[in-house]
Amino acid sequence: MTLVERDKAVIWHPYTQMKNALPNIPIVRGEGAHLYDENGKKYIDAVSSWWVNIHGHSHPYIAEKVAEQLKVLEHVIFAGFTHEPAVLLAERLLPLLPGKQEKVFYSDNGSTAVEVAIKMCLQYWANTSPNPRKKIIAFKDAYHGDTFGAMSVSGRSIFTDPFKSLLFDVEFIDLPNAQNIVQLKSKINYLSNEVACFIFEPRVLGAGGMLMYE
Ligand SMILES: Cc1ncc(COP(=O)(O)O)c(C=O)c1O
């Protein structure tokens, strides 16, 4: 069996209707902006692994550092334990972040980071107020991931339809522009005493359709 046939026999791919999907491209190697399939055909990874591969594939420095670390300590439970790479990363990240960010909480991926952020905001209000705020504001066509909280704060679509009765209510607002900014501000002011948090992608709604705003 070819790799593509073996894949089809055992794997479901994300964001893919498996009944009518085109055969997946069998990638065996990556280097910089390029990917290579099993026949040696070269592709430009213009998708950049859905925008996250900013340093290119198989970057020699990253590969070396990951391999070095794996030989020393690959993982340790983070409740009750710590390790230097985690502390060092937090120390380096904090000065780069805007505002008065003082602490880092590590999560696994985009969707669970969104869950954590929403939970932190709701817990903040639960801890500090006898009548905790619960309303969440989000942009209409936003995409924040595929876990239940992340789907709830995202635009509704064919991908969220089967779960819609289980998603929580969110106050969706339009992307700001010169025409609607006054109206948007007054809506936000009106809601402000109830709002626990506002989740947004700064400047551009990526998966929502590359919608730019200021
Ligand atoms: C803005 C944004 N938030 C969250 C996610 C979800 O990230 P992940 O796929 O790592 O769960 C994505 C994924 O494309 C995204 O574009």
The ligand as a Gaussian input file, in Angstrom:
#p B3LYP/6-31G(d) Opt

LIG

0 1
 C       -6.935000      33.082000      15.646000
 C       -6.914000      31.635000      15.961000
 N       -7.179000      31.257000      17.227000
 C       -7.175000      29.939000      17.567000
 C       -6.893000      28.951000      16.620000
 C       -6.923000      27.511000      17.026000
 O       -5.646000      27.017000      17.129000
 P       -5.365000      25.461000      17.200000
 O       -5.649000      24.922000      15.835000
 O       -3.922000      25.365000      17.570000
 O       -6.272000      24.856000      18.235000
 C       -6.588000      29.319000      15.303000
 C       -6.271000      28.291000      14.297000
 O       -6.190000      28.567000      13.091000
 C       -6.618000      30.690000      14.944000
 O       -6.375000      31.095000      13.688000

